[in-house]
Amino acid sequence: MTTTLETVWHNRIFYLFVLPFAVLTILFGVWPIVLSIMVSFTASATALRPNPTYVGFANYAAIFADPAFLASLLRTFLYTAVAVAANVGFAFGMAVLIDSPLLKRGGLLLRLALFLPVVTPDVAGYVVWRWLYDRSFGAINALLDTIGLPAFAGLTTGPTAMISLLIAELWHHAGFYMLIFHANLAIRDRALEEAAHVDGATAWQRWRYVILPQLKPAFIINTVYALIQFLKTFTVVVVMTKGGPNEATNFVSYYAYQLFDQGRYGEATAMASVLFLIVIGISLTIYRLGDREAAR
């Protein structure tokens, strides 16, 4: 105990700087999660009272017996899988292009073009995308009509609404993942590539056996971040589709919001807790797999 106190006192300046952020994280990060989990075990009618009625796992049993929740969960998984693959793949391709000696002059401009959407407010960006997809006066269909192609259904049908959300989120998030890939490419050990080239390795072999292994941390970070981002997809749905058409884009986070808005607090927070556990479980699994690969 004395040794611990001495260590804390020795590093007191560090802890003084960390303390405000730790307090804010607990107040606005950890405590809301704990409170949400507690509410998930209460009856909705009493959830917000000082002395709520606890009903155990009844809310969890109710949501897993709800076909709409199971459908939204499956829909969320499918959307997340496609969105993660599309965003990480596109970001990796753009990072490779920017790092290429073929793009010396336009590299900075392309980086700016890809990263500016990341710092654009979510709601503002998605409102613009909703206007672009509009079938009556949207710029996308106006362009298609000009070049003689059939109109794009946009947000009016299930499959095209899903594609529309994917494109809008790709525009908003891919620049962040590209920046991580680009940073990892910039700090890679180029001496290994030169040695492989001297030994007669082809360009593909240098990428496969020298460059890609050095990018593994970037792939892990981007995949985990993208999984967290797309499993909790919410803002784009609120702004562009409201879960429609015909529930085609009603993901778990938006469905939970709908129930909360109806006063079904216990079930809504149970859904949020399930989604939270899924996010934590998948993230930890990916990190563990990455650590095992690194240890080999």
Summary of the structure (lengths in Angstrom):
residues: 296
radius of gyration: 23.7
end to end distance: 37.7
largest distance: 79.1
contacts: 862
relative contact order: 0.13
helix: 77%
strand: 1%
